[in-house]
Amino acid sequence: MVILLASSRPLDFLLQKLRSLINTQLTFNQWQTGRFNFCRLFLPDQKKVREQVATSVAAFIIEIIEKELLEDILYSQYDLEDTEQAQNLCLRAKRILEQGAQGLSQGYWRGQPLTLRIKEYLEESSYLNIDGFVQFRLPDYLLELEQAIEEAIDEYIMEKEYDEFVGVLRYFLEIQEPRIEKVHVVLSPGGGFQLYDGKNKSLEKEYLDGFMVDIGDNDLNYEDLLLSALITLAPRQVVLHGTDKGKAWGTVNTIKNVFGDRVTVCNGCSRCRRILRKF
């Protein structure tokens, strides 16, 4: 069986992948004409070998060609001039693609659909122009890349807006005079919270008008209310309790980002366990 492969990219990775998959000695001729690289493979005429070639080409597309495809989508569809930002978005898109594949099933490789399409093609043809195959025979794959870029941009914008939000909160905290030395924040599994001073005195009546916020029962955003209260108090130390329960992760992360080294996390003191039983 003779298979001729061609691409505008160097084929070294593809040949290395083939060597790792094919048990028999790999015989091939390799040359370059114009901007294209060619490789003629001499292989046993076996179904398994044809599948190994298809797997190698799929890996070549994902590991070598895909980055350029993502960049092409990014520059052609979005107004970007910052090269570093473009690289960051491409890396995000790659991560999104990999995470999507991992979510399908354990051990799933997202090159499997490509392998199937390439194998079917090689059953009918002994010549494969890899670049042309990607552009004209893998529309679903190209759409998947476009969606990954779009998701990466949305993620980037959200992170940027979050960083700006944290920056504003930090500014207000810096200009605020501390009104209390220490605040204990007890987060409930249901999304509520309670505030206590260093002497275990409740601060809710004084600063929250007696509200106990639970995102399951109220339209109020408990995270916004908690952050507002903490900024108003501007404590020198914030002790977080119940951080490993329920819906607290996002809130804890924001408090840490705003208050920095003022924050300590309780690993499970008797007082916080006693308070949590009240929720």
VONUZA-445449 format. One record per residue (C-alpha): residue in one letter; x, y, z. Coordinates in steps of 0.5 Angstrom, whole numbers, plus 500, padded with zeros to 3 digits. Example, Ala and Ser with C-alpha at 12.3 -4.5 7.8 and 13.67 -1.06 7.14 Angstrom:
# residues 2
a525491516/s527498514/
//
This chain:
# residues 279
m500500500/v503507498/i500513501/l502520499/l501526504/a502533503/s502539507/s505546507/r507545514/p513541516/l511533517/d517531522/f511531527/l507526523/l513522521/q515521529/k507519531/l507514525/r514511528/s511510535/l504507532/i507502527/n511496529/t514495522/q520499520/l517505517/t519506509/f518513506/n521518501/q520526503/w521532499/q519539498/t516542492/g515550493/r511551499/f509544500/n512538504/f511531501/c512524504/r510518500/l509512505/f510505503/l506501508/p503494509/d496494506/q492493512/k486496515/k490497522/v496500519/r491505515/e488507521/q494508524/v496513519/a489516520/t491517527/s497520526/v494525521/a489527526/a494528531/f498532526/i492537525/i491538533/e498539535/i501543529/i495546524/e490547530/k494553533/e495557526/l487555525/l485559531/e490565530/d487565523/i480565526/l482570531/y485575526/s480574521/q474575525/y476580531/d480586531/l486585534/e493588534/d496585541/t500579539/e501577546/q493578547/a492573541/q496568544/n493568550/l486567547/c489562543/l491558549/r484559552/a481556546/k485550546/r484549554/i476550552/l477545547/e481540551/q476541557/g470539552/a473533550/q474531557/g467532559/l465527554/s467521557/q474518560/g479517556/y476520550/w481524545/r478529541/g482527535/q477521534/p472524530/l478526525/t481520525/l474516523/r474522517/i481521515/k480513515/e474513510/y478518506/l484514505/e480508504/e478511497/s484515496/s492514496/y493522496/l492526502/n493534502/i492535509/d491543509/g486542503/f482536507/v482541513/q479547510/f474543505/r472536509/l472538516/p467544517/d464541523/y471541526/l472548524/l466551527/e468547533/l474552533/e470558532/q466557538/a472555542/i475562540/e468566541/e468562548/a475564550/i473572548/d467572553/e471569558/y477574557/i472580557/m469577564/e475576567/k477583565/e471586568/y472582574/d479585575/e476592574/f471591579/v476588584/g480594583/v475599584/l473595591/r481595593/y481603592/f475604596/l478600601/e484603601/i481610602/q476608608/e478608615/p478602619/r472602623/i473595627/e479591628/k477584626/v471581623/h469574623/v465572616/v461565617/l458563610/s452558610/p452552606/g445555603/g449562601/g447566607/f452569612/q453572619/l458577621/y461577628/d467582631/g473579635/k468578641/n463574638/k458580638/s453580632/l454586627/e448584623/k443589626/e448595626/y451594619/l446590615/d439592619/g438585621/f438582614/m440574613/v441573606/d440567602/i440567595/g435561595/d430566598/n431573596/d432577590/l438581594/n445578592/y448576598/e455577595/d454584594/l451585600/l457582604/l462586600/s459592601/a459591609/l466589609/i468595605/t464599610/l467596616/a474596613/p477591618/r484590619/q483583619/v478578616/v477571618/l473567614/h469561616/g465555612/t469556606/d469549604/k461549604/g456550599/k456556594/a462560598/w467559593/g466565589/t465570595/v471567598/n475568592/t473575591/i474577599/k481574598/n482578592/v480585595/f482584602/g489581600/d493579606/r488582611/v484575610/t485569614/v481562613/c479558619/n480551618/g474549622/c474552629/s469550635/r466557634/c464557627/r462549627/r457552633/i455558629/l454554622/r449549626/k444555627/f443555619/
//
